[in-house]
Amino acid sequence: MRVWSFNPNTCRFDRVGRAALAEADVAVISDDSDVQVVRDHAQPTRWPSGEPLVVAGVEFDRELFE
C-alpha cells in the first residue's frame, strides 16, 4: 500500500507512511486493486477513474497515484 498526504504549503501530495494518515486532512491511498481518498479523517472513498481530485483549487489526476 502506498500513501500520499496533501501538503498545503506546497499544494502537492507527498509520499508518507501509514502513520501519517492520522494527521492528514486529505490523503490518497493506493494498493494493487484501487485508489481511495481520505478527507477529514473519514472513511476512505473510492476515487473513480477519469475524475480529477480537486484540493485547494488544484486538480490532480488519479493516474499519478496508480
C-alpha positions in Angstrom: 0.0 0.0 0.0 1.2 3.5 -0.9 0.0 6.6 0.9 0.3 10.3 0.0 -0.7 13.2 2.2 -1.6 16.7 0.8 0.8 19.4 1.9 -1.0 22.8 1.9 2.3 24.7 2.0 3.4 23.3 -1.4 -0.1 22.4 -2.8 1.1 18.9 -3.7 0.9 15.4 -2.4 3.9 14.0 -0.6 4.5 10.2 -0.2 4.2 9.3 3.5 3.8 6.3 5.7 0.6 4.8 7.1 1.0 6.6 10.4 0.6 10.0 8.7 -3.0 9.1 7.8 -4.0 10.0 11.4 -2.8 13.6 10.9 -3.7 14.2 7.2 -6.6 16.3 6.2 -6.6 14.9 2.7 -4.7 11.7 1.8 -4.6 9.2 -1.1 -4.3 5.5 -0.6 -3.3 3.2 -3.5 -3.0 -0.5 -3.4 -2.9 -3.1 -6.2 -6.7 -3.1 -6.6 -7.8 0.6 -6.3 -7.2 4.2 -5.4 -9.0 5.8 -2.4 -9.3 9.3 -1.0 -9.5 10.1 2.7 -10.8 13.5 3.7 -11.0 14.9 7.3 -10.3 11.6 8.9 -13.4 10.0 7.5 -13.6 6.5 5.9 -11.7 6.1 2.6 -13.9 6.5 -0.5 -13.1 5.2 -4.0 -11.6 7.7 -6.4 -13.4 7.0 -9.8 -11.1 6.6 -12.8 -11.1 9.7 -15.1 -12.4 12.1 -12.5 -9.9 14.7 -11.1 -9.4 15.3 -7.4 -9.6 19.0 -6.5 -7.8 20.1 -3.3 -7.2 23.8 -2.5 -8.2 24.7 -6.1 -5.6 22.4 -7.6 -6.6 19.4 -9.8 -4.9 16.0 -9.5 -5.2 13.1 -11.9 -5.8 9.6 -10.4 -3.2 8.2 -12.8 -0.4 10.0 -10.7 -1.2 7.7 -7.8 -1.8 4.3 -9.5 
